[in-house]
Structure formats: C-alpha cells, structure tokens
Amino acid sequence: MVKEEILMEEEEEEGKGNLEKEEEEEEEQMQKKNRKCKNVIEEIAEKLKTAVEEVEKIEAAKEIRKLVRKSSFSCKTRSRFAAAGVIPPLVDMLQPCSYSLLAREAALLALLNLASRNERNKIRIVASGAIPPLVELLKFQNGNLKELAAAAILTLSAAAANKPTIAASGVGPLLVQILSSGTVQGRVDSVTALHNLSTSKEDPKLVLDARAVYPLMNLLKDCKKYSKFAEKTTALLEILSNSEEGRDAITNADGGILTLVETVEDGSLVSTEHAVGALLSLCQSSRDKYRELILKEGAIPGLLRLTAEGTPLAQERARTLLDLLRDSPPENRFSSSTLERIVYDFAAQVDGTDKAADTAKRLLQDMVHRSMELSMSRLQLRASSCTPSKVQSS
C-alpha cells in the first residue's frame, strides 16, 4: 500500500514537472514572438519616417494596417506603433497638397486601425492635427474617401477629449450631407458621429442644422424603433426639437410627427424617452399649434402606456404631454398623476397595499389597451369617411 502511494506521488511530481516545462516553453515562445513583432514594428516605423518616395510611405502605411489587423495582440501592436512614432507621419500623409489620393487613403486606413479600441491613440491622432485634413476629405467628391473620413470622425469622436476639437471644426453640416446622399454605412456612421459629438459636456458644443431633420426622419422611419440606431436618431431629433427651425422641419417632414408617435409606441426605453421628449418640446413651444397635430396621429395610447412602463423621465414627460393634450383648460385639467393615485387607492382597497402596485399597473395597462382600441376605431371611422364614393359609369 505504502509502495503504491509512493509511486503515485512520484507520478504526480513527474506530471507537475512536465507541466511546468511546457509552460516555460510556451512563455519562451511568446517572448520570441513579441521580440520579433517589436522588431518588425520598429522597422516599419523607421521606413515610414525616413522614406523619401511616396510609394514607400504608402507601402509602410499598408504594412501597419495589415500587421494590426492580423496580430493576435492587436491592442499591444497599436500601442507599440504609436510609441514608435508612426502617427505624425501618417497624419501628414492626409494633407491634400502634398500627397496623392492613394497615399491619403492608405494613411487613413492605417490611422483607423490604430485608433480602433485604443483611447490614447484616438487622442494622439487628433492632437497630431488630423481633423482639418479629414474635414477637407469630407468635402471631397470621391465617395469612398469621403465615407472613410466619416468613419474616422466617428472613431475619433468616441473619445471625450476629442469632441470639442471636432465640434469646432465645422464637421456638422458635412456629416448631415452624408445623411442625405451617402451609402447605408456612410449614413449610419454619420448618425453615430453626430450623436457622439452631441453628447459633449464641454464647449464648443455641436450645433445641429435643422436640415438634418429630413434625412434623420427618413432613417427613423426605415429602422426598427427599438434598435440602438433608433436611439441615436431620436436623441438627435430631440435636440433639434429645441429650436424653432427644428420644430418646423419636424412638422413639415413627411410623416414626421407620426414617426415620433410610432417610436413612442414601439421603441426601446431610450428611444421612447427621446421621442416623447421631442413631442413634448413641440407642444410646450406652442400648444395651440401642435396639440391637434399630435392628437391626429393617435398619440394618446402610446403616451398612456409610457406613464406605466417608461423610464422615470419618459413617464414624467408622457404625463406632462398628456396634460397638455387634454381639451380642458389648465385650471380644470385632470392630471395624469392624479389618475394614477386614484387607480392605486382603488387597487389598495381591493387587493391590499402589498399588491396595490401590481394591481394598479394591470388596471392602467387595461385602460391603455381599451384606449388603443377606441383610438383605432376612430381612425378607421375617419379613414372610411374620407374615402370618396364610387361614381357609377353612365
């Protein structure tokens, strides 16, 4: 028995020894790979910085992009390239007067890969002066370069420190142009970049042009109202609803108010909050002007549901908007909070205070459902009454 235990212990010790040896070999291989990668990075960086001919610089830029993309340690590779000093010469290659379109494209792709998932590199690229040449590329007629520049602005604007510099560059109207005429990817990138810039807490802040309303509304119509893209789009529309020009554009856009109402009904917690915020902004600016326009699109059911199921801010906005939409004068208006209190008190009497909150929520949801049915019936009746009668041919 003792002999067997001794043998087992020896086998365990041997197994541990083999495992430790394998780990040491793996560590050694990793260190060799890292040294090799570091040497390659330094060679490419030197080539980029010392090259005289444009073709050599293009080749170095392509090698940077390729190595970052294929590296299993891409995060370290990005940092090592930055430490080797490749960012300033790559930014220099974006200059329109000094380099060809091919060189600018190669540099832009390399910078995009260096900036991806690396906050420090994003800040370094902007600090090296990348924004002015990127703005020039956004004015360019070459669609591919223009949308690459939009993708770069999107990536760089994700860093909070870069937002004021980018916002001050005059990039806003150029991104709005891509909203109207770019490819699907270009429009998505532009919306995200504009949203990034709109969230800056420092001055100068992005000033959104009311002309953005029309393409944003078209994009919101076509996307799923609960998507992340819808959340960004409605956030921008809410900002635009704070100006008279923006409110006029929302009203004049084909199906503008209806699209916001549909987002209140079908959107995520975030997009419903922004959509009801935009509708409230319209109604608060001029109740007489916007009340009927909002009611005509069947907003009540979605707003009632939002008072029970939205975020705290969305609930508050929905209650305020419902009060504004009611026909009675302000002094006689029956507030949404009063309605909720009555329902809660009734539920407490029926089921007790422990279950009152759940019972009240079910009662409110039932009221919403009945209100939606009534609203649908009215819409159908209105549609049928508007249908022209058929004229029999003689």
Disulfide bonds with the S-S distance in Angstrom:
none
